[in-house]
Amino acid sequence: MKNQKLTWLSQWNGPVVIIGLIVIVIALLLPAVQQAREAARRTQSKNNLKQLGLALHNYESTYQMFPPGGVFNAEDKPYHGWTTMITPFLDASPWYNSVNFKVPWDHPDQIKHFQPGYGSAFLNPSVPGCCGNEGLMWTHYEGSETVFYHNSSTRISDLTNGISQTFFAGDASGNFEPLGYAYHWRSAVLGLNTSPNGFGCSVRNVTQMLLVDGSVREFNHDTDNGVFQTIRGINSKWDTSTADVSKPTEPYRVSPPVVCIWADPQACTSILGVQDESQQLVRAWFLNSGLRHENGPRSFDRQAEVLKSYKSLRELNIRGAMSDKGLGVLEELPNLETVRMGGKHVTDRGIEILSRCKGLKHLEIGSTSFGDAGWAMLAKAPQLESIKVSFYWQDDMPFSPKSVVAFLDQKPDCNVVISRGRTIKIETIRELAKNGKPWPPYRDDR
């Protein structure tokens, strides 16, 4: 029995020893393999920064200045950042040409362009993850506030400390922002790895910084802050009167698409009200929306172009005059279902445009100028469920009861309301049409 036990143990002794040796070898080699991989990632990150430097200098050669840190309109609304501006010089011209620079980068109709699939040069291979919860592509590198800021136009000659003592960009220590963001700059004053809003690298012991001369310098994390400050550089334009380096303190969050707008373009105290998909009402001064106060009966026509950027819009409410010309943009809003507006200058031509809005379900229009032909065109609107036309005591009613009855016969399920101070019953409209009588006079039942 004893010999049998020894035989059984001897059968397993050899494999156990071999497995043990393999485990020891792996334990010895694994750190070396990991170090080799990290060294490769570190080299790749260095090459990425050099690519960005080359792109920035190619941009400067083309436009005689470095790209603006962020492009902002007259009301300080952010549109695009330097990271987008240099993509043609990173072999991404087709992507760059697909961006609409007339609207902000995060507009609902183009934010999809900033999802993963481009811009690998902006990613540090040592840092895990390439996008945030919103599904937007990150950049792991941030620019220097000495070179990049609001509508900046920095030239090499502005960098009076020398291009070998001024950095372009470097590793961001945290709080990564979407690549399309218009605020990609940070301050070196914070030091290294001292703040998630500063520079540093949380996954290795060195931080890589791209200098304006195209070289990449590495700093250990125990580098004295004073030494790190030597590459901050000096910009001769950089002072409180000409350089705005302010940026939001909170991380970027995608805003829900606007689905409802209220606008009063004729009121001096006008505001634009917008409602997002969460049904929360957000109010902002009309200047921030692109709508400006203008006098005149057709003031909204010159401002209607701004509506083109709201492709997700489902409801439009305009207190004020709008004409056929202004209505033209509504055809470009595929999700528009409800329109409420003053229509004193809307003729049969404008109604024809509305009838071509494939998603239009509800129309409310006041003091309109369209006639019998307009009702015939509305009958062709594929999804129209309700229409309300209101007139006041001084307004003529330019269409006849017969045209309304003809519309009702073609669209019996559509809810029609005609009012002239009071609502005129459908039975009354049919009786007027049958007897060839005009509309009743204005009556105020209040």
C-alpha positions, 0 to 999 in steps of 0.5 A: 500500500505504501509503495502504491502511494509513492507511485501515485505521488511520483506520477503527479510530482513531475507536472506540478514542478513544471507548472510551478516553473512556468508560473515563476517564469511568467511572474518574472517576465510579466513586469518586463512585458508590461514595461515594454508595452508601456514604453511602446504606448509612451512612444506612440503618445510622443508621436501623436503630440508631434503629429499635432505640432506638425499640423499646427505649424502647417496651419500657421504656414497656411493662415499665418497664425495658429488656429483660434483656441475657440471660435465664439460669435458676437454673443460669446457663444462657442462654436468650434475649437482648435482641435477641429481646425487642424484636422485637415492637416491630420489627413482628415479633410473628408471629415472636416468638410462634413462639419457645418461651421455655421452652427455649434459643434454640439448642435443636434444635427451635427454632434454625430460627427464628433463620435469615435471614428476619427482623430486617433492622434488626440488619444493617449494610448496609455489612458484607457477609454476614448469617449465619455458617457455621451458617446463623444470622442475625447481628447487626452491632450489640452492646449496652452492658454498662452497660445489658445484662448477665445478667438485667439490669433497667435503668431510665432512672433507673439511668443516672445519667450521663444518657441523652445520655451513655450509649449503648445499642448500636453497630457491632460491629467483628467476631466477629459472633454469632447474633441469638438469642445471649444475650450481646449486650453489649460493653465500651467500655473496649476503645476503637474498632477495637482488638479484634474483640470491641469496637466499631468498623466495619472497612468505613468510617472512622466508628463509629455509636453509638446513645445512650439518648436515641435519637440516633446519634453518629458517631466517627472511628476516630482518636477518643481513647479517653478521648473515646469513654469519655464515652458509656459511662455509669454504671448505679447497679446496675452493680457486682460484687455485682449485675451480671454482665457476663461472657460466653464468650471463644470464638465461638458454635458450634452444638451437635449435637442430643442423641440419647442420654440417661442419667439416674439421678434418684434418686442424689445424685451423679447426672449426666446423660450426653448423646450428640450426633450425632457419637457423642461422649459429653458429660457435664454435671452433672444440674442443668444439664439441668433434672434434679434429685435427688428422693427417692421411688419415682417421682422421675423423673415430676416431671422427665420434662417436661424430655424434651419439649425433646429432640425429636431424642432417639433413645435414653433410658436411665433408671436408676430408677423411672418410672410411667405418668404419666412415660411420657406425655411419650415420645409427644411424641418422634418420633425415639425408638427405644430405651427402657431403664428400671426399670418397677416402677410401669409398668402396662398403661396405661403400655405402651399409651402406649409402643405408641403411640410410632411409632418405638419399636424396642427396649424394655428394662424391669425389674421391671414391673407390666404384665400380659397386656393389656400384651403385647396392646398391645405387639403393636400397636407398629408398629416394635418389633424387640426387647423385654427384660423382667427380674425379680429374685428378690423380684418377681412376674411379673404376666403369663402365659406365654400372653400372651408366646406370643400376642405372639410369634405376632403378631410372630414377627420380634421378639426377645423376652427374658424373664429371672428371674435367668436367661433363660427360653428361648422353647421353655420359654415355649411349653411352659409356655403349652401346659401351663398352668404358671406361671413357673419360680422365680428362679434366679441362674446367676452 
